[in-house]
Amino acid sequence: MADNEIKTNAEIYREQRKARLAKAAKKKSSPKRDKAVRIIVKTLCIVIVAALVLFGAARVLTNVFCVPQKTLTVATYDGKKINAAEYNYYYMTLYNRMASTAQQYDQYYGSGYGAMLTGFDYSKDPAEQEYKSDDAPEGVKTWADYFKAMASTSAFFYQSVYADATSDEAKSAGFTYSEEDMNKEINSTLDSLKEYAKNNDFSLNNYISRVCGEGLNEKSYTALLERDYIVGQYLTWYQDNEGDKLSKDEVTAYYNEHKSDFDRVSARIFTVSYAEKSSTDTSDDPTYTHDEAKARANEFLSKITDENSFKTLAQQYAPDSKKSSYSDDSATLLSNQKKSAVSVTEVADWLFDDARKVGDKTVIDSEDNETVYIVYFTVAAHPDTSDAGVSVRHILFQAATEDDDGNALSTEKINENLATAKKNAEAALEEWKKGDATEDSFAALAKEKTEDTGSKENGGLYEDINVDSSYVTEFKDWALDPARKPGDTEIVKTSYGYHVMYFVSATGEEKWQSDVRSTISSDTYTKYVEGLYDSIEKDVKDNTTLINYFSKRTQSVISSSKS
């Protein structure tokens, strides 16, 4: 139903430091997302051994364990120490996390985007890839150098956060975690490892050592997984708690000092490009020089009298290949957007200028984008007073528009499917009304009848829906209707089919207030994580000889899988 976001956790914080800092100002961590990343890491961990076996590299790894690696201290920091096995674990984890991030980009955007966006190509040997970053640690030239340099820092980061998480202060502040959930996740990981170890003729301990960090066994690996789980839970709680403990007065005071970060505006925008036509553009649309584009934009501007005239002019000035799209009212609409959501800096600055008033119009020339923007201001800057997040349940009856092969169905068949879906939705609502007509009975009915696999197991429940959520429009509009009350039901038609809706609750807090809390908590979280990493990097004492030795051995495992 909704687009999911992918979010890195603290373990790869330094890998994409600048990007994380930008994202942290906007978003909060999600336990579900953190869990998804951990699952990917587990999967990659398992995949590596298959590659090793496939390429005959397993024999390279048989000559190990001459020294108990848990007895060798490779680095110290603030009275803490890490052994060789722990160092190896975090080296492999850093590599796996970086590979998983690049792989996710490839899967989402297309092949090659992972390497382009992260600078890391998971198909190649890290030792043969240059590491490019303005804040690269001293001496780091390749990605292998980076993993080598950051493994001990990452280990101490987890040690330090774990100490905070298990402190009396954290307990008093309300931090808790589910041991049952932790054990389920760890047991699932171990079960997968056992199966792969068996299939590849390894003992479990030998398999764990080769894949997840030389010197580890089931006991030590489990201990690290437990620590990592608790750290992940604590970091999520820490960020959330920083926002939750703010008073309303503190929220309001911060908002008044940073209004432009939270207020929203609406406007109409039309563009005239003077960029060269791409080789794939086969239209007969005209091209404009820079001067021609500015002249055309100023001509458009001179004819604007009100918002309706803007929409009419947009249809007139649109190139032939795009005229039909401008018949849609939303084609030129920038609706209820924060400054951070406006991608063109010059446009954003004009829209959020304190002097701006409804009816203002202008032409903005962005040479970086090779585009001239005609902008008409329609709604003044204001805080978003909609609810910060509502919860609903739904029962979906789909109406197929394509056959099993992806071919479009006839209009007649689509209408038939819609009629069937509507009939089923009406029958389900009537069945619920004749029963207990409670939220629990609705949830039970959703588990039985809904065709939305994403919410079936939790009784059709979707939470934290707000104006920025990416749900289908009709679904979101119903959920966010200010008149909505707990227990409200209705049948809503969307592009998916027909939904039997049930309104659960609203937070009672306005969206701008929630955004302020999120921003403050993210800033505090960032300072905590950043400060800790900086302290560790500054004061960690590495045993260079041992780190050189063990990083070389771990890198050989990765290199072998790429040969």
ABEGO torsion letter per residue (X at the ends): XBBBBBBBBAAAAAABAAAAAAAAAABBBBAAAAAAAAAAAAAAAAAAAAAAAAAGAAAAAABBGABBAAABBABBBGGBBBBAAAAAAAAAAAAAAAAAAAAAAAAAAEBGAAAAAAGBBAABBAAABBBBBAABBBGBABAAAAAAAAAAAAAAAAAAAAAAAABAAAAAAGBBBBAAAAAAAAAAAAAAAAAAAAAAGBBAAAAAAAAAEBGBBAAAAAAAAAAAAAAAAAAAAAAAAAAAABBAAAAAAAAAAAAAAABBBBBBBBBBBABBBBAABABABBBBBAAAAAAAAAAAAAABABAAAAAAAAAAABBAAAAAAAABAAAABBBGBBAAABABAAAAAAAABAABBBGBBBBBBBAAAGBBBBBBBABBBBBBABBAEBBBBBBBBBBBABBAAGBBBBAAAAAAAAAAAAAAAAAAAAAAAABAGBAAAAAAAAAAABABAAAAAAGGBBBGBBAABABBAAAAAAAABAABBBGBBBBBBBAAEBBBBBBABBAGBBAAAAAAAAAAAAAAAAAAAAAAAAAAAAABBBBAAAAAAAAAAAAAAAAAAAX
